[in-house]
């Protein structure tokens, strides 16, 4: 145990020194982040509690069952997210970390190194998911008026629960790395993309979310309750976690201790299985990780060959038409550089299959919703889903941006000095980053909003609101991600996942969620007004039109501020580098 603590000590020292080192900027950022994070937690708990109360007010029994099923679904989704996060983090911690050659030369057993890296991976892979997930459990606690023992029990259940998906991720990583070199990310990420596609598809089909709003289920409440009370698979750790918390939600006595022991023992078993696999396969996998990655572009290749690659990806023609013809040679050179950087980084573009599968599943879920009830209530629910779909598209775009756009400045790496010595301004460099990234974001946003509103069969005014808001969110999220990535660059990062998953990446996600929630809140009033006018077949008064216009103007102003201010701050910070 002493050796494990010594191996973990550098991480603790780095964290402690960062806190104790006197730096006004650091303290200010930390204070602001704590205030903002506390506000996010408080707002999330209040909104979720209100939503749960409204759901239970419809029918006490049906509402309780629906809320608990929703909690089970949330835990199940978190399980797959943690497993994927564990795979990505384990690749960095076990195979690509720069300290590994030194650690492996120490007179320390491999088992101690495995345990230290296992703990590092567990903390790095789970802290962000827990940070955003704990408010959900707190909201359930407030809704069901649980006693004080619920909260320490919740922390214990979450602590043992996260060891299972992260442990599975580490075990899969060791297996994969024994076959595929870690630095050849193309094959690895394509494999992971298909794996996640299969898991998410099974998840969506297993839960059958469309039945929650099927009028045939609500027509017979007895059948509805019986169907929803059907137990989930007893082999799912998410079901164990839900059952361990169940007695606090008035679902009967249950056996929470049994499920807690089951979670803890399974997590320990995953650590042991991972250690056995580590002893057998790690040496071969680590040697493969030292191989050079496959180079797709060499110095001997001509510009024509490079452009041929760009044409394959379908990006060159779009950029040439939308940017090249509207600017000079400087922007053209910068745009080509940015696209080549993206394509040459296999860890970036090889995640596109995963992105496509997630989008397909999202659109499939919208298509599967049975919203054609033929009643006024059904019409209201359909338009409510169409309106909330704007926020969901925004969350999808923010998640994509934190992985692809936020690290775009850090992607320059140690070659950033070439930009500083080139005869171009930081403003030109940064805004070119914005336009190059905005084009695919705009295309993806219009694709998501256009297809989803087509599936929902809403009227033209709702389509225009959805697509117009999507354009604004695409611009503001792009500006926010590029600007914050420029304000807090990390040119020394071992891999770009460290840039997007750190504390500053969390700060970005909180700001992006604030932007999306504020936009949805401001648009809710005019959207409801227009919908009521459509239903009542009455013409809106001039005063109502003015109020609607003011709210939409506020949305425009808000998004422009989130676009311009981060870009301006990022420009000033880069000029000081």
PLY file of the C-alpha trace (Angstrom):
ply
format ascii 1.0
element vertex 577
property float x
property float y
property float z
element edge 576
property int vertex1
property int vertex2
end_header
0.00 0.00 0.00
2.88 2.35 0.77
4.29 1.95 -2.74
0.88 2.72 -4.28
0.62 5.93 -2.26
4.13 6.92 -3.36
3.17 6.37 -7.01
0.05 8.49 -6.52
1.92 11.21 -4.61
2.99 13.28 -7.68
-0.65 13.69 -8.70
-1.55 14.85 -5.19
1.45 17.21 -5.00
0.55 18.78 -8.33
-3.03 19.31 -7.17
-1.96 20.68 -3.77
0.66 23.03 -5.22
-1.82 24.40 -7.71
-4.14 25.31 -4.83
-1.49 26.65 -2.45
0.44 28.61 -5.06
-0.55 32.25 -4.77
-2.07 33.27 -8.06
-4.87 35.81 -8.10
-6.02 34.69 -11.52
-6.26 31.07 -10.37
-8.15 32.02 -7.21
-10.52 34.24 -9.17
-11.23 31.48 -11.70
-11.73 28.93 -8.93
-14.05 31.23 -6.98
-16.08 32.04 -10.08
-16.24 28.35 -11.01
-17.46 27.41 -7.53
-20.13 30.11 -7.60
-21.18 29.18 -11.12
-21.08 25.45 -10.36
-23.12 25.95 -7.21
-25.66 27.95 -9.18
-25.78 25.20 -11.80
-26.35 22.56 -9.11
-29.01 24.63 -7.39
-30.81 25.48 -10.62
-30.69 21.86 -11.82
-32.08 20.57 -8.52
-34.90 23.14 -8.52
-35.87 22.46 -12.15
-35.73 18.68 -11.75
-37.72 18.81 -8.51
-40.37 20.93 -10.22
-40.53 18.53 -13.18
-40.85 15.51 -10.86
-43.61 17.25 -8.88
-45.57 18.02 -12.05
-45.18 14.43 -13.21
-46.41 12.99 -9.92
-49.34 15.41 -9.85
-50.79 13.67 -12.93
-51.15 10.35 -11.12
-49.38 9.45 -7.86
-48.80 5.79 -8.74
-47.96 6.30 -12.41
-45.84 9.35 -11.60
-43.80 7.47 -9.00
-43.18 4.55 -11.33
-42.25 6.84 -14.22
-39.79 8.82 -12.09
-38.10 5.67 -10.80
-37.91 4.24 -14.32
-36.38 7.52 -15.42
-33.80 7.21 -12.65
-32.96 3.67 -13.79
-32.56 4.91 -17.37
-30.28 7.71 -16.18
-28.10 5.27 -14.24
-27.96 2.92 -17.24
-26.88 5.73 -19.59
-24.26 6.84 -17.04
-22.95 3.26 -16.97
-22.17 3.27 -20.70
-20.74 6.79 -20.57
-18.43 5.78 -17.71
-17.33 2.65 -19.55
-16.42 4.60 -22.69
-14.71 7.28 -20.60
-12.78 4.55 -18.82
-11.52 3.17 -22.14
-10.35 6.57 -23.38
-8.71 7.51 -20.07
-7.05 4.11 -19.64
-5.35 4.43 -23.03
-3.72 7.64 -21.86
-2.87 6.50 -18.31
-1.67 2.96 -19.05
-0.01 3.36 -22.45
0.63 6.94 -23.56
1.70 8.67 -20.35
5.21 10.14 -20.55
6.06 8.90 -17.05
5.57 5.21 -17.91
9.15 4.44 -19.06
10.45 5.82 -15.77
7.85 4.00 -13.66
8.47 0.66 -15.34
12.19 0.99 -14.57
11.53 1.44 -10.84
12.04 -1.46 -8.40
8.29 -1.67 -7.92
6.09 -4.63 -8.77
3.85 -4.39 -11.80
0.86 -4.98 -9.56
1.54 -1.77 -7.62
1.86 0.18 -10.87
-1.41 -1.35 -12.08
-3.20 -0.39 -8.85
-1.91 3.20 -8.99
-2.88 3.64 -12.63
-6.24 1.97 -11.97
-7.03 4.51 -9.24
-5.87 7.41 -11.45
-8.09 6.18 -14.29
-11.07 5.74 -11.97
-10.85 9.31 -10.68
-10.14 10.90 -14.07
-12.89 8.99 -15.89
-15.68 9.41 -13.34
-15.38 12.82 -11.68
-17.10 14.77 -14.46
-19.98 12.30 -14.80
-20.53 12.40 -11.05
-20.32 16.19 -11.01
-23.18 16.49 -13.49
-25.12 13.48 -12.17
-25.31 14.10 -8.43
-27.94 16.90 -8.77
-30.30 14.33 -10.30
-30.07 12.12 -7.20
-30.42 15.12 -4.90
-33.58 16.17 -6.75
-35.05 12.70 -6.26
-34.18 12.90 -2.57
-36.01 16.20 -2.19
-39.01 14.97 -4.15
-39.47 11.80 -2.06
-38.59 13.51 1.25
-35.87 11.00 2.12
-34.20 10.93 5.53
-30.66 12.12 6.22
-29.16 8.63 5.82
-29.94 8.73 2.10
-27.09 11.11 1.23
-24.11 9.21 2.76
-25.64 5.98 1.43
-25.92 7.59 -2.01
-22.24 8.60 -1.99
-21.25 5.05 -1.04
-23.43 3.49 -3.77
-22.08 5.86 -6.42
-18.49 5.21 -5.29
-18.83 1.44 -5.70
-21.00 1.72 -8.82
-18.44 3.68 -10.86
-15.79 1.01 -10.25
-17.72 -1.45 -12.44
-17.98 0.44 -15.77
-14.53 2.00 -15.37
-13.10 -1.41 -14.46
-14.71 -2.91 -17.56
-13.24 -0.08 -19.62
-9.74 -0.70 -18.25
-10.05 -4.43 -18.86
-11.22 -3.87 -22.45
-8.39 -1.40 -23.01
-5.75 -3.93 -21.98
-7.31 -6.50 -24.31
-7.54 -4.07 -27.24
-4.03 -2.69 -26.78
-2.54 -6.17 -26.88
-3.77 -6.38 -30.49
-3.87 -2.78 -31.75
-1.05 -0.29 -31.15
-2.24 2.61 -29.00
-0.79 5.24 -31.31
-2.60 3.94 -34.34
-5.86 5.47 -33.34
-7.79 4.85 -36.55
-8.48 1.16 -36.06
-9.01 1.64 -32.35
-11.57 4.42 -32.60
-13.42 2.78 -35.48
-13.72 -0.33 -33.32
-14.92 1.76 -30.38
-17.40 3.52 -32.63
-19.04 0.26 -33.66
-18.93 -0.97 -30.06
-20.68 2.12 -28.73
-23.19 1.97 -31.59
-24.12 -1.58 -30.63
-24.37 -0.73 -26.93
-26.47 2.38 -27.46
-28.74 0.65 -29.92
-29.37 -2.17 -27.46
-29.93 0.42 -24.72
-32.55 2.34 -26.72
-34.38 -0.78 -27.81
-34.19 -2.34 -24.35
-35.78 0.66 -22.61
-38.40 1.31 -25.36
-38.80 4.97 -24.41
-41.59 5.60 -26.91
-44.05 3.63 -24.80
-43.90 6.29 -22.07
-46.13 8.61 -24.12
-48.14 6.05 -26.05
-51.85 6.83 -25.50
-52.69 3.12 -25.66
-50.70 2.61 -22.49
-52.40 5.46 -20.68
-55.81 4.30 -21.87
-55.50 1.29 -19.58
-53.75 2.45 -16.41
-53.58 -1.06 -14.98
-51.76 -2.40 -18.04
-49.51 0.66 -18.04
-48.50 0.25 -14.39
-47.99 -3.50 -14.78
-45.77 -2.99 -17.81
-43.70 -0.25 -16.23
-43.25 -2.22 -12.99
-41.77 -5.14 -14.89
-38.29 -5.64 -13.46
-35.22 -4.85 -15.50
-32.52 -7.40 -16.20
-31.05 -8.62 -12.89
-27.61 -8.72 -14.50
-27.39 -4.95 -15.03
-25.34 -3.04 -12.42
-27.60 -0.05 -13.04
-30.52 -2.11 -11.71
-28.47 -3.01 -8.63
-27.78 0.66 -7.94
-31.45 1.57 -8.41
-32.56 -1.24 -6.10
-30.00 -0.20 -3.47
-31.56 3.29 -3.42
-35.15 2.07 -3.83
-36.18 1.78 -0.15
-35.58 5.50 0.33
-38.18 6.20 -2.39
-41.01 4.31 -0.62
-40.79 1.27 -2.90
-40.88 -1.25 -0.07
-38.30 -2.66 2.29
-36.14 -4.36 -0.33
-32.61 -5.61 0.22
-30.37 -2.55 -0.28
-27.43 -4.06 1.62
-27.44 -7.11 -0.67
-27.28 -4.95 -3.80
-24.61 -2.72 -2.26
-22.46 -5.77 -1.51
-23.13 -7.01 -5.04
-21.91 -3.69 -6.48
-18.81 -3.62 -4.28
-17.87 -7.24 -4.95
-18.38 -6.85 -8.70
-16.19 -3.73 -8.75
-13.48 -5.58 -6.82
-13.81 -8.54 -9.19
-13.34 -6.26 -12.21
-10.17 -4.90 -10.64
-8.86 -8.45 -10.07
-9.79 -9.60 -13.60
-8.10 -6.52 -14.96
-4.97 -7.32 -12.97
-4.83 -10.87 -14.34
-5.21 -9.52 -17.87
-2.62 -6.83 -17.11
-0.06 -9.42 -16.00
-0.62 -11.50 -19.13
-0.96 -8.88 -21.87
0.34 -5.50 -20.72
3.97 -5.98 -21.77
3.01 -6.78 -25.37
0.55 -3.89 -25.50
3.01 -1.38 -24.08
5.66 -2.38 -26.62
3.12 -1.88 -29.42
2.32 1.54 -27.99
5.92 2.62 -28.56
5.59 2.06 -32.31
5.30 5.14 -34.48
1.84 5.93 -35.73
1.01 5.48 -39.37
1.64 8.66 -41.35
-1.01 9.59 -43.90
0.83 12.67 -45.23
4.58 12.86 -45.76
6.86 15.66 -46.78
7.31 14.08 -50.20
3.63 14.34 -51.02
2.61 17.18 -53.24
-0.07 19.74 -52.61
-2.21 18.03 -55.26
-2.13 14.77 -53.31
-3.05 16.58 -50.11
-5.99 18.25 -51.82
-7.09 14.88 -53.12
-7.35 13.69 -49.51
-9.34 16.80 -48.65
-11.70 16.08 -51.53
-12.26 12.59 -50.16
-13.53 14.08 -46.93
-15.75 16.51 -48.85
-14.41 19.50 -46.95
-12.12 21.16 -49.46
-14.83 22.18 -51.92
-17.07 23.59 -49.19
-14.24 25.60 -47.64
-13.05 26.84 -51.03
-16.53 28.03 -51.98
-17.48 29.58 -48.63
-14.11 30.98 -47.52
-11.49 30.88 -50.25
-13.50 32.91 -52.76
-14.37 35.48 -50.10
-10.84 36.03 -48.77
-7.22 36.22 -49.77
-4.34 33.80 -49.76
-3.74 34.14 -46.01
-7.12 32.73 -45.03
-6.78 30.07 -47.69
-3.44 28.93 -46.28
-4.75 28.99 -42.71
-7.86 27.04 -43.69
-5.83 24.36 -45.46
-3.56 24.11 -42.42
-6.50 23.68 -40.04
-8.11 20.99 -42.18
-4.83 19.12 -42.59
-4.21 19.27 -38.84
-7.64 17.79 -38.23
-7.24 15.00 -40.78
-3.71 14.08 -39.71
-4.84 13.68 -36.10
-6.40 10.23 -36.23
-7.83 10.63 -32.76
-9.98 13.47 -34.12
-11.41 12.47 -37.49
-11.65 8.74 -36.77
-14.33 9.55 -34.19
-16.63 10.65 -37.01
-18.20 7.13 -37.31
-19.08 7.32 -33.62
-20.55 10.79 -34.13
-22.64 9.56 -37.06
-24.02 6.63 -35.04
-25.02 8.93 -32.18
-26.82 11.26 -34.59
-28.63 8.34 -36.23
-29.78 7.05 -32.84
-30.93 10.54 -31.85
-32.99 10.97 -35.03
-34.31 7.43 -34.73
-35.55 8.21 -31.21
-37.38 11.30 -32.51
-38.90 9.26 -35.33
-40.09 6.54 -32.92
-42.14 8.93 -30.77
-45.90 8.23 -31.26
-47.21 11.80 -31.13
-50.12 11.66 -33.60
-52.92 11.38 -31.03
-55.48 13.52 -32.83
-56.30 15.50 -29.67
-55.46 18.98 -28.42
-53.32 17.51 -25.64
-51.43 15.42 -28.18
-50.88 18.50 -30.34
-49.50 20.41 -27.36
-47.15 17.56 -26.45
-45.92 17.35 -30.05
-45.04 21.04 -30.14
-43.50 20.83 -26.68
-41.25 18.00 -27.90
-40.36 20.05 -30.99
-39.45 23.03 -28.79
-37.41 20.99 -26.30
-35.70 19.38 -29.28
-33.97 22.75 -29.84
-32.31 22.43 -26.44
-31.37 18.81 -27.07
-29.75 19.76 -30.38
-27.86 22.48 -28.52
-26.58 19.98 -25.96
-25.49 17.65 -28.78
-23.64 20.52 -30.48
-21.98 21.59 -27.21
-20.82 18.00 -26.61
-19.39 17.81 -30.13
-17.72 21.20 -29.75
-15.96 20.30 -26.50
-14.36 17.32 -28.24
-13.54 18.80 -31.65
-13.62 22.61 -31.45
-12.41 23.41 -27.94
-8.97 21.76 -28.52
-8.58 23.33 -32.00
-6.07 25.96 -30.81
-4.21 23.45 -28.63
-4.00 21.22 -31.71
-1.27 23.56 -32.98
1.00 22.09 -30.31
4.58 23.23 -30.04
4.40 24.56 -33.61
2.33 27.50 -32.39
5.50 29.62 -32.49
5.20 29.50 -36.30
1.88 31.32 -36.02
3.38 33.92 -33.70
6.28 34.62 -36.05
4.15 34.60 -39.22
3.05 37.96 -40.71
-0.56 37.49 -39.54
-2.42 38.80 -36.53
-3.83 36.63 -33.76
-7.26 38.00 -34.61
-6.98 36.70 -38.19
-5.73 33.35 -36.95
-8.51 32.98 -34.39
-11.42 34.12 -36.54
-10.25 31.83 -39.31
-10.49 29.00 -36.76
-14.03 30.16 -36.05
-15.19 30.13 -39.68
-13.54 26.80 -40.51
-15.29 25.18 -37.52
-18.57 27.06 -37.92
-19.30 25.64 -41.38
-19.55 21.96 -40.31
-21.32 22.96 -37.07
-23.91 24.93 -39.06
-24.42 22.06 -41.49
-24.85 19.56 -38.66
-27.24 21.82 -36.74
-29.45 22.42 -39.77
-29.41 18.69 -40.49
-30.51 17.77 -36.96
-33.18 20.46 -36.63
-34.47 20.01 -40.17
-34.85 16.23 -40.03
-36.22 16.17 -36.48
-38.89 18.81 -37.22
-39.78 16.93 -40.41
-40.32 13.76 -38.37
-42.48 15.68 -35.87
-44.75 17.14 -38.61
-44.92 20.63 -37.12
-45.94 23.78 -38.97
-43.62 26.13 -40.80
-43.38 28.69 -37.99
-42.04 26.04 -35.59
-39.57 24.84 -38.22
-38.33 28.41 -38.69
-37.92 28.93 -34.93
-36.04 25.63 -34.60
-33.69 26.23 -37.51
-33.16 29.92 -36.71
-32.30 29.14 -33.10
-30.07 26.33 -34.32
-28.10 28.77 -36.48
-27.65 31.14 -33.52
-26.58 28.32 -31.19
-24.16 26.96 -33.79
-22.48 30.37 -34.05
-22.41 31.10 -30.32
-21.26 27.60 -29.30
-18.52 27.74 -31.96
-17.37 31.14 -30.71
-17.52 30.00 -27.09
-15.54 26.81 -27.72
-12.87 28.36 -29.96
-12.55 31.44 -27.73
-12.25 29.51 -24.47
-9.88 27.04 -26.11
-7.71 30.01 -27.09
-7.98 31.58 -23.63
-6.80 28.37 -21.95
-4.58 26.55 -24.47
-2.50 23.51 -23.61
0.22 23.17 -26.21
2.06 20.55 -24.12
-0.83 18.09 -23.74
0.07 14.44 -24.33
-3.27 13.94 -26.05
-6.19 16.24 -26.78
-8.56 14.39 -24.47
-6.70 16.02 -21.59
-7.61 19.44 -23.00
-11.35 18.81 -23.23
-11.84 16.73 -20.07
-10.03 18.96 -17.61
-11.41 21.57 -15.25
-11.48 24.21 -17.98
-13.38 21.86 -20.26
-15.95 21.50 -17.48
-16.06 25.29 -17.18
-16.81 25.48 -20.89
-19.60 22.90 -20.65
-21.23 24.79 -17.78
-21.19 28.01 -19.80
-22.56 26.19 -22.86
-25.39 24.71 -20.79
-26.11 28.15 -19.34
-26.32 29.55 -22.87
-28.67 26.79 -24.03
-30.95 27.01 -20.99
-31.10 30.81 -21.22
-31.94 30.65 -24.92
-34.70 28.10 -24.33
-36.10 30.09 -21.40
-36.24 33.32 -23.44
-37.86 31.60 -26.41
-40.47 29.76 -24.35
-42.68 32.86 -23.95
-42.96 33.81 -27.66
-43.29 30.16 -28.70
-46.18 29.58 -26.30
-47.82 32.80 -27.52
-47.57 31.81 -31.17
-48.85 28.29 -30.42
-51.88 29.59 -28.49
-52.63 31.96 -31.35
-52.52 29.05 -33.82
-54.78 26.88 -31.66
-57.35 29.62 -31.01
-57.29 30.74 -34.67
-56.96 34.34 -33.50
-54.64 37.02 -34.86
-51.97 38.22 -32.45
-52.37 41.74 -31.15
-49.76 44.35 -32.01
-48.63 44.45 -28.39
-48.16 40.70 -28.39
-46.10 40.88 -31.59
-43.88 43.56 -30.02
-43.31 41.42 -26.92
-42.50 38.39 -29.08
-40.07 40.48 -31.12
-38.35 41.75 -27.96
-37.85 38.21 -26.66
-36.37 37.06 -29.97
-34.12 40.15 -29.99
-32.94 39.20 -26.49
-32.10 35.71 -27.79
-30.10 37.24 -30.65
-28.23 39.58 -28.29
-27.46 36.80 -25.83
-25.98 34.54 -28.50
-23.95 37.36 -30.04
-22.44 38.12 -26.62
-21.51 34.46 -26.13
-19.91 34.54 -29.58
-17.94 37.78 -29.41
-16.77 38.01 -25.78
-15.01 34.60 -25.62
-13.34 35.26 -28.98
-12.12 38.64 -27.76
-10.85 37.20 -24.47
-9.14 34.35 -26.30
-7.47 36.82 -28.66
-6.04 38.84 -25.76
-4.84 35.73 -23.94
-3.12 34.35 -27.03
-1.40 37.68 -27.65
0.12 37.35 -24.19
1.45 33.83 -24.81
0 1
1 2
2 3
3 4
4 5
5 6
6 7
7 8
8 9
9 10
10 11
11 12
12 13
13 14
14 15
15 16
16 17
17 18
18 19
19 20
20 21
21 22
22 23
23 24
24 25
25 26
26 27
27 28
28 29
29 30
30 31
31 32
32 33
33 34
34 35
35 36
36 37
37 38
38 39
39 40
40 41
41 42
42 43
43 44
44 45
45 46
46 47
47 48
48 49
49 50
50 51
51 52
52 53
53 54
54 55
55 56
56 57
57 58
58 59
59 60
60 61
61 62
62 63
63 64
64 65
65 66
66 67
67 68
68 69
69 70
70 71
71 72
72 73
73 74
74 75
75 76
76 77
77 78
78 79
79 80
80 81
81 82
82 83
83 84
84 85
85 86
86 87
87 88
88 89
89 90
90 91
91 92
92 93
93 94
94 95
95 96
96 97
97 98
98 99
99 100
100 101
101 102
102 103
103 104
104 105
105 106
106 107
107 108
108 109
109 110
110 111
111 112
112 113
113 114
114 115
115 116
116 117
117 118
118 119
119 120
120 121
121 122
122 123
123 124
124 125
125 126
126 127
127 128
128 129
129 130
130 131
131 132
132 133
133 134
134 135
135 136
136 137
137 138
138 139
139 140
140 141
141 142
142 143
143 144
144 145
145 146
146 147
147 148
148 149
149 150
150 151
151 152
152 153
153 154
154 155
155 156
156 157
157 158
158 159
159 160
160 161
161 162
162 163
163 164
164 165
165 166
166 167
167 168
168 169
169 170
170 171
171 172
172 173
173 174
174 175
175 176
176 177
177 178
178 179
179 180
180 181
181 182
182 183
183 184
184 185
185 186
186 187
187 188
188 189
189 190
190 191
191 192
192 193
193 194
194 195
195 196
196 197
197 198
198 199
199 200
200 201
201 202
202 203
203 204
204 205
205 206
206 207
207 208
208 209
209 210
210 211
211 212
212 213
213 214
214 215
215 216
216 217
217 218
218 219
219 220
220 221
221 222
222 223
223 224
224 225
225 226
226 227
227 228
228 229
229 230
230 231
231 232
232 233
233 234
234 235
235 236
236 237
237 238
238 239
239 240
240 241
241 242
242 243
243 244
244 245
245 246
246 247
247 248
248 249
249 250
250 251
251 252
252 253
253 254
254 255
255 256
256 257
257 258
258 259
259 260
260 261
261 262
262 263
263 264
264 265
265 266
266 267
267 268
268 269
269 270
270 271
271 272
272 273
273 274
274 275
275 276
276 277
277 278
278 279
279 280
280 281
281 282
282 283
283 284
284 285
285 286
286 287
287 288
288 289
289 290
290 291
291 292
292 293
293 294
294 295
295 296
296 297
297 298
298 299
299 300
300 301
301 302
302 303
303 304
304 305
305 306
306 307
307 308
308 309
309 310
310 311
311 312
312 313
313 314
314 315
315 316
316 317
317 318
318 319
319 320
320 321
321 322
322 323
323 324
324 325
325 326
326 327
327 328
328 329
329 330
330 331
331 332
332 333
333 334
334 335
335 336
336 337
337 338
338 339
339 340
340 341
341 342
342 343
343 344
344 345
345 346
346 347
347 348
348 349
349 350
350 351
351 352
352 353
353 354
354 355
355 356
356 357
357 358
358 359
359 360
360 361
361 362
362 363
363 364
364 365
365 366
366 367
367 368
368 369
369 370
370 371
371 372
372 373
373 374
374 375
375 376
376 377
377 378
378 379
379 380
380 381
381 382
382 383
383 384
384 385
385 386
386 387
387 388
388 389
389 390
390 391
391 392
392 393
393 394
394 395
395 396
396 397
397 398
398 399
399 400
400 401
401 402
402 403
403 404
404 405
405 406
406 407
407 408
408 409
409 410
410 411
411 412
412 413
413 414
414 415
415 416
416 417
417 418
418 419
419 420
420 421
421 422
422 423
423 424
424 425
425 426
426 427
427 428
428 429
429 430
430 431
431 432
432 433
433 434
434 435
435 436
436 437
437 438
438 439
439 440
440 441
441 442
442 443
443 444
444 445
445 446
446 447
447 448
448 449
449 450
450 451
451 452
452 453
453 454
454 455
455 456
456 457
457 458
458 459
459 460
460 461
461 462
462 463
463 464
464 465
465 466
466 467
467 468
468 469
469 470
470 471
471 472
472 473
473 474
474 475
475 476
476 477
477 478
478 479
479 480
480 481
481 482
482 483
483 484
484 485
485 486
486 487
487 488
488 489
489 490
490 491
491 492
492 493
493 494
494 495
495 496
496 497
497 498
498 499
499 500
500 501
501 502
502 503
503 504
504 505
505 506
506 507
507 508
508 509
509 510
510 511
511 512
512 513
513 514
514 515
515 516
516 517
517 518
518 519
519 520
520 521
521 522
522 523
523 524
524 525
525 526
526 527
527 528
528 529
529 530
530 531
531 532
532 533
533 534
534 535
535 536
536 537
537 538
538 539
539 540
540 541
541 542
542 543
543 544
544 545
545 546
546 547
547 548
548 549
549 550
550 551
551 552
552 553
553 554
554 555
555 556
556 557
557 558
558 559
559 560
560 561
561 562
562 563
563 564
564 565
565 566
566 567
567 568
568 569
569 570
570 571
571 572
572 573
573 574
574 575
575 576
